[in-house]
Amino acid sequence: MRGWRAARVYGQLAIFVGATINIISYPMDIQEATDDLLFMFGLKQ
């Protein structure tokens, strides 16, 4: 069970890192990237 939980955390971390890279790569899309992040973490419908 611990391994499954760790895999989930690493998956979320990978998504976060990918989104961060997108923000850095495309400064004009910061608002869109922020919306994507909020959506991924369930803070926005």
N, CA, C and O atoms as CSV, one atom per row, in Angstrom:
chain,resi,resn,atom,element,x,y,z
A,1,MET,N,N,0.838,-1.207,0.000
A,1,MET,CA,C,0.000,0.000,0.000
A,1,MET,C,C,0.874,1.259,0.000
A,1,MET,O,O,0.554,2.258,-0.644
A,2,ARG,N,N,1.971,1.183,0.730
A,2,ARG,CA,C,2.867,2.336,0.791
A,2,ARG,C,C,3.432,2.656,-0.597
A,2,ARG,O,O,3.538,3.822,-0.977
A,3,GLY,N,N,3.793,1.611,-1.350
A,3,GLY,CA,C,4.335,1.818,-2.691
A,3,GLY,C,C,3.322,2.486,-3.610
A,3,GLY,O,O,3.667,3.353,-4.413
A,4,TRP,N,N,2.052,2.066,-3.477
A,4,TRP,CA,C,1.008,2.656,-4.313
A,4,TRP,C,C,0.866,4.139,-4.003
A,4,TRP,O,O,0.713,4.963,-4.905
A,5,ARG,N,N,0.918,4.468,-2.717
A,5,ARG,CA,C,0.785,5.866,-2.314
A,5,ARG,C,C,1.968,6.680,-2.841
A,5,ARG,O,O,1.790,7.799,-3.322
A,6,ALA,N,N,3.156,6.124,-2.750
A,6,ALA,CA,C,4.348,6.816,-3.249
A,6,ALA,C,C,4.241,7.047,-4.751
A,6,ALA,O,O,4.598,8.115,-5.249
A,7,ALA,N,N,3.750,6.047,-5.467
A,7,ALA,CA,C,3.596,6.186,-6.916
A,7,ALA,C,C,2.640,7.325,-7.242
A,7,ALA,O,O,2.856,8.075,-8.193
A,8,ARG,N,N,1.588,7.448,-6.451
A,8,ARG,CA,C,0.616,8.518,-6.671
A,8,ARG,C,C,1.255,9.878,-6.426
A,8,ARG,O,O,1.047,10.817,-7.194
A,9,VAL,N,N,2.031,9.979,-5.356
A,9,VAL,CA,C,2.702,11.245,-5.044
A,9,VAL,C,C,3.672,11.615,-6.160
A,9,VAL,O,O,3.717,12.764,-6.601
A,10,TYR,N,N,4.457,10.621,-6.618
A,10,TYR,CA,C,5.411,10.898,-7.691
A,10,TYR,C,C,4.689,11.283,-8.977
A,10,TYR,O,O,5.180,12.116,-9.738
A,11,GLY,N,N,3.538,10.687,-9.222
A,11,GLY,CA,C,2.758,11.046,-10.397
A,11,GLY,C,C,2.303,12.498,-10.340
A,11,GLY,O,O,2.386,13.221,-11.333
A,12,GLN,N,N,1.823,12.919,-9.176
A,12,GLN,CA,C,1.393,14.313,-9.010
A,12,GLN,C,C,2.584,15.249,-9.148
A,12,GLN,O,O,2.467,16.330,-9.726
A,13,LEU,N,N,3.747,14.827,-8.610
A,13,LEU,CA,C,4.955,15.643,-8.697
A,13,LEU,C,C,5.374,15.802,-10.157
A,13,LEU,O,O,5.765,16.888,-10.583
A,14,ALA,N,N,5.288,14.709,-10.920
A,14,ALA,CA,C,5.647,14.760,-12.337
A,14,ALA,C,C,4.728,15.717,-13.094
A,14,ALA,O,O,5.188,16.481,-13.942
A,15,ILE,N,N,3.430,15.676,-12.788
A,15,ILE,CA,C,2.468,16.587,-13.413
A,15,ILE,C,C,2.812,18.033,-13.061
A,15,ILE,O,O,2.782,18.917,-13.917
A,16,PHE,N,N,3.141,18.260,-11.783
A,16,PHE,CA,C,3.474,19.607,-11.327
A,16,PHE,C,C,4.722,20.124,-12.031
A,16,PHE,O,O,4.758,21.267,-12.488
A,17,VAL,N,N,5.757,19.268,-12.118
A,17,VAL,CA,C,7.001,19.660,-12.792
A,17,VAL,C,C,6.734,19.955,-14.264
A,17,VAL,O,O,7.249,20.930,-14.810
A,18,GLY,N,N,5.930,19.112,-14.903
A,18,GLY,CA,C,5.601,19.338,-16.302
A,18,GLY,C,C,4.878,20.662,-16.508
A,18,GLY,O,O,5.167,21.394,-17.455
A,19,ALA,N,N,3.946,20.965,-15.624
A,19,ALA,CA,C,3.208,22.228,-15.718
A,19,ALA,C,C,4.144,23.407,-15.486
A,19,ALA,O,O,4.029,24.438,-16.149
A,20,THR,N,N,5.075,23.254,-14.540
A,20,THR,CA,C,6.044,24.319,-14.261
A,20,THR,C,C,6.910,24.573,-15.487
A,20,THR,O,O,7.173,25.723,-15.837
A,21,ILE,N,N,7.353,23.500,-16.139
A,21,ILE,CA,C,8.157,23.644,-17.356
A,21,ILE,C,C,7.345,24.357,-18.427
A,21,ILE,O,O,7.876,25.202,-19.148
A,22,ASN,N,N,6.065,24.025,-18.537
A,22,ASN,CA,C,5.199,24.699,-19.505
A,22,ASN,C,C,5.119,26.190,-19.210
A,22,ASN,O,O,5.170,27.010,-20.128
A,23,ILE,N,N,4.995,26.548,-17.927
A,23,ILE,CA,C,4.918,27.957,-17.535
A,23,ILE,C,C,6.206,28.671,-17.929
A,23,ILE,O,O,6.171,29.786,-18.451
A,24,ILE,N,N,7.353,28.020,-17.674
A,24,ILE,CA,C,8.643,28.632,-17.993
A,24,ILE,C,C,8.818,28.753,-19.506
A,24,ILE,O,O,9.337,29.756,-19.997
A,25,SER,N,N,8.384,27.732,-20.240
A,25,SER,CA,C,8.589,27.695,-21.689
A,25,SER,C,C,7.681,28.674,-22.429
A,25,SER,O,O,8.063,29.232,-23.458
A,26,TYR,N,N,6.493,28.876,-21.905
A,26,TYR,CA,C,5.519,29.715,-22.595
A,26,TYR,C,C,4.996,30.800,-21.659
A,26,TYR,O,O,3.891,30.678,-21.129
A,27,PRO,N,N,5.774,31.855,-21.452
A,27,PRO,CA,C,5.381,32.905,-20.492
A,27,PRO,C,C,4.034,33.545,-20.826
A,27,PRO,O,O,3.342,34.027,-19.929
A,28,MET,N,N,3.656,33.557,-22.100
A,28,MET,CA,C,2.410,34.197,-22.484
A,28,MET,C,C,1.200,33.393,-22.016
A,28,MET,O,O,0.086,33.913,-21.956
A,29,ASP,N,N,1.428,32.115,-21.685
A,29,ASP,CA,C,0.323,31.231,-21.317
A,29,ASP,C,C,0.250,30.989,-19.816
A,29,ASP,O,O,-0.304,29.983,-19.372
A,30,ILE,N,N,0.816,31.918,-19.026
A,30,ILE,CA,C,0.862,31.698,-17.577
A,30,ILE,C,C,-0.542,31.520,-17.005
A,30,ILE,O,O,-0.768,30.632,-16.183
A,31,GLN,N,N,-1.482,32.354,-17.434
A,31,GLN,CA,C,-2.843,32.255,-16.896
A,31,GLN,C,C,-3.451,30.899,-17.211
A,31,GLN,O,O,-4.075,30.272,-16.355
A,32,GLU,N,N,-3.263,30.454,-18.443
A,32,GLU,CA,C,-3.815,29.164,-18.854
A,32,GLU,C,C,-3.151,28.031,-18.080
A,32,GLU,O,O,-3.824,27.097,-17.642
A,33,ALA,N,N,-1.841,28.110,-17.912
A,33,ALA,CA,C,-1.113,27.077,-17.176
A,33,ALA,C,C,-1.555,27.047,-15.721
A,33,ALA,O,O,-1.689,25.976,-15.129
A,34,THR,N,N,-1.781,28.230,-15.142
A,34,THR,CA,C,-2.246,28.295,-13.758
A,34,THR,C,C,-3.624,27.652,-13.640
A,34,THR,O,O,-3.896,26.922,-12.688
A,35,ASP,N,N,-4.484,27.928,-14.607
A,35,ASP,CA,C,-5.811,27.302,-14.613
A,35,ASP,C,C,-5.686,25.783,-14.689
A,35,ASP,O,O,-6.410,25.053,-14.011
A,36,ASP,N,N,-4.744,25.314,-15.536
A,36,ASP,CA,C,-4.530,23.870,-15.663
A,36,ASP,C,C,-4.088,23.278,-14.334
A,36,ASP,O,O,-4.561,22.216,-13.930
A,37,LEU,N,N,-3.168,23.978,-13.649
A,37,LEU,CA,C,-2.683,23.495,-12.351
A,37,LEU,C,C,-3.829,23.412,-11.350
A,37,LEU,O,O,-3.983,22.404,-10.661
A,38,LEU,N,N,-4.631,24.469,-11.269
A,38,LEU,CA,C,-5.752,24.488,-10.330
A,38,LEU,C,C,-6.719,23.353,-10.638
A,38,LEU,O,O,-7.230,22.693,-9.733
A,39,PHE,N,N,-6.963,23.134,-11.930
A,39,PHE,CA,C,-7.871,22.063,-12.338
A,39,PHE,C,C,-7.313,20.700,-11.929
A,39,PHE,O,O,-8.043,19.846,-11.426
A,40,MET,N,N,-6.000,20.505,-12.153
A,40,MET,CA,C,-5.373,19.222,-11.834
A,40,MET,C,C,-5.467,18.897,-10.352
A,40,MET,O,O,-5.655,17.743,-9.968
A,41,PHE,N,N,-5.335,19.928,-9.523
A,41,PHE,CA,C,-5.367,19.692,-8.082
A,41,PHE,C,C,-6.776,19.844,-7.507
A,41,PHE,O,O,-6.962,19.867,-6.290
A,42,GLY,N,N,-7.766,19.949,-8.401
A,42,GLY,CA,C,-9.158,19.924,-7.974
A,42,GLY,C,C,-9.643,21.205,-7.324
A,42,GLY,O,O,-10.616,21.189,-6.570
A,43,LEU,N,N,-8.966,22.331,-7.612
A,43,LEU,CA,C,-9.361,23.592,-6.989
A,43,LEU,C,C,-10.296,24.396,-7.891
A,43,LEU,O,O,-10.822,25.433,-7.488
A,44,LYS,N,N,-10.495,23.906,-9.112
A,44,LYS,CA,C,-11.313,24.648,-10.065
A,44,LYS,C,C,-12.164,23.651,-10.832
A,44,LYS,O,O,-11.698,22.573,-11.199
A,45,GLN,N,N,-13.400,24.018,-11.067
A,45,GLN,CA,C,-14.298,23.111,-11.795
A,45,GLN,C,C,-14.093,23.245,-13.295
A,45,GLN,O,O,-14.760,22.561,-14.072
